[in-house]
Amino acid sequence: MNIHQMEEKLKSVLSERRFNHSIGVMETAVKMAETFGCDVEKARLAGLLHDCAKEIDKDEAVRLLDEMGIEIDDEKRIQKGLLHADLGAELMIKEYGICDKEIYDAVKCHTMGRCGMTELDKILYLADFIEPTRREFDGLDELRSLCFCNLDEAMLFAINLSISFVLGKGKVLHKQTIETREYFTKLIEGRKAVL
């Protein structure tokens, strides 16, 4: 399946708003990949397909993940917004024929991050935050600037924004988000200590 066929398939399963968001993430991920010397084609595919499971009903998502034998913890089972990354990574293989481990990992961690994120992981996570159709929020302009200067500092900034948003909505933070924040905090502090 070529990228145009993937776009057409995606159009058939996503709302117009979500599809436009996916195109925006794809285009932003490509620009970031060019800036940081990352594989542009992998960034393009990860950006396009990252939300391919976003609009699948929560119960259906849980059923599909269980059927595929993919373990999901209780926190993810409760919060629909966390399921689509795991399911999307699996559907990317099954429905779109993308079997690249780097792309799979980037899609799988694009909602909560992870320790030891690759450049592609960071690019997708951040492109999802800053793409042009994203609603305005406090810190967006600063984050957009950081994303083209320093990926690690941009990650920490974005994770902190995400934590504030989640807590502000009265939701529970997933432990993986906290671990990701701790990872980037230590990474950046470690670099500053060397200077």
C-alpha positions in Angstrom: 0.0 0.0 0.0 1.5 3.4 -1.0 1.1 6.6 1.1 -1.8 7.9 -1.1 -3.7 4.6 -0.6 -3.1 4.9 3.2 -4.4 8.4 3.2 -7.6 7.3 1.4 -8.1 4.4 3.8 -7.5 6.8 6.7 -10.1 9.2 5.3 -12.7 6.4 5.4 -12.1 5.6 9.1 -11.5 9.0 10.6 -13.5 12.2 10.9 -12.5 15.1 8.7 -11.1 16.9 11.8 -9.0 13.9 12.9 -7.8 13.2 9.3 -6.7 16.9 9.0 -4.9 16.6 12.3 -3.1 13.5 11.0 -2.0 15.3 7.9 -0.8 18.2 10.0 1.2 15.8 12.2 2.7 14.1 9.2 3.8 17.4 7.6 5.2 18.7 10.9 7.0 15.4 11.6 8.6 15.6 8.1 9.9 19.2 8.8 11.2 18.1 12.2 12.9 15.0 10.7 14.6 17.2 8.1 15.8 19.6 10.8 17.3 16.9 13.0 18.5 14.5 10.2 16.0 11.8 11.1 14.5 9.4 8.5 11.9 11.5 6.7 9.9 8.6 5.3 9.6 7.0 8.7 8.5 10.3 10.2 6.0 10.7 7.3 4.4 7.3 7.9 4.4 7.6 11.7 2.8 11.1 11.5 0.1 10.0 9.1 -0.9 6.8 10.9 -0.3 7.7 14.6 -4.1 8.2 15.2 -5.4 5.5 12.9 -7.2 3.9 15.9 -8.2 7.2 17.7 -11.9 7.1 16.8 -12.5 3.4 17.6 -14.9 3.0 20.5 -13.2 2.2 23.9 -15.0 -1.1 24.3 -14.1 -2.2 20.8 -10.5 -1.1 21.3 -10.2 -3.2 24.4 -11.8 -6.1 22.6 -9.4 -5.8 19.7 -6.4 -5.5 21.9 -7.5 -8.5 24.0 -8.1 -10.5 20.8 -4.6 -9.6 19.5 -3.1 -10.8 22.8 -1.8 -7.3 23.6 -1.5 -6.7 27.3 -3.0 -3.4 28.5 -3.0 -2.3 32.1 -6.0 -1.1 34.1 -5.1 2.6 33.7 -5.3 2.3 30.0 -8.5 0.2 30.0 -10.2 3.1 31.9 -9.0 6.0 29.8 -9.9 5.7 26.1 -7.3 8.3 25.1 -4.5 6.0 26.1 -5.7 2.9 24.2 -5.4 4.3 20.7 -1.6 4.3 20.7 -1.3 0.6 21.4 -4.1 -0.3 19.1 -2.9 2.0 16.4 0.6 0.5 16.4 -1.0 -3.0 15.9 -3.4 -1.8 13.2 -0.6 -0.1 11.4 0.8 -3.6 10.8 -2.4 -5.4 10.2 -4.4 -2.8 8.2 -1.6 -0.7 6.5 1.2 -3.2 6.1 3.8 -1.1 8.0 6.1 -3.5 9.9 8.9 -1.2 10.8 9.9 -1.5 14.5 10.9 2.2 14.8 7.6 3.4 13.4 5.7 0.9 15.5 7.5 2.1 18.7 7.0 5.8 17.9 3.2 5.3 17.3 3.0 3.1 20.5 4.6 5.8 22.7 3.1 8.9 21.2 0.6 9.6 24.0 2.8 9.1 27.1 6.3 8.9 25.8 8.8 6.4 27.3 12.3 6.3 28.8 15.0 6.1 26.1 12.9 7.6 23.4 14.5 7.6 19.9 14.6 10.7 17.7 11.6 9.4 15.8 9.7 8.8 19.0 10.3 12.4 20.1 9.5 13.9 16.7 6.1 12.1 16.6 5.2 12.9 20.2 6.1 16.6 19.6 4.6 16.9 16.1 1.3 15.7 17.6 1.4 18.6 20.1 2.4 21.4 17.7 0.8 20.6 14.3 -0.9 23.6 12.7 -4.5 22.6 13.3 -3.9 22.1 17.1 -6.1 24.3 19.3 -4.2 27.1 20.9 -3.1 26.6 24.5 -0.7 28.4 26.9 2.8 27.5 26.0 2.1 26.4 22.4 4.3 29.1 20.8 7.2 28.4 23.1 6.9 24.7 22.5 6.8 25.2 18.7 10.1 27.1 18.9 11.7 24.6 21.2 10.8 21.7 18.9 13.1 23.0 16.2 16.0 23.7 18.6 16.3 21.0 21.2 14.1 17.8 21.2 14.9 16.8 24.8 14.0 20.2 26.2 10.9 20.3 24.1 9.9 16.9 25.4 10.2 17.9 29.0 8.3 21.1 28.3 5.5 19.1 26.4 5.3 16.5 29.1 4.9 19.1 31.8 2.1 20.7 29.7 0.4 17.3 29.3 0.6 16.6 33.0 -1.0 20.0 33.8 -3.7 19.3 31.3 -4.5 15.8 32.6 -4.5 16.9 36.2 -6.6 19.9 35.4 -9.2 17.6 33.9 -9.2 15.6 37.2 -7.9 12.5 35.4 -5.3 10.1 36.8 -1.8 10.3 35.4 -0.4 7.1 33.9 2.8 5.9 35.6 4.5 5.8 32.2 4.0 9.6 31.8 5.6 10.2 35.2 8.5 7.9 34.3 9.0 9.7 31.0 9.1 13.1 32.8 11.6 11.8 35.3 13.8 10.4 32.5 13.9 13.8 30.6 14.4 15.8 33.8 17.4 13.6 34.7 18.7 13.7 31.1 18.6 17.5 31.0 19.9 18.0 34.5 22.8 15.6 33.7 23.8 17.6 30.7 23.7 20.9 32.6 25.9 19.4 35.4 28.5 18.6 32.8 28.5 22.2 31.5 
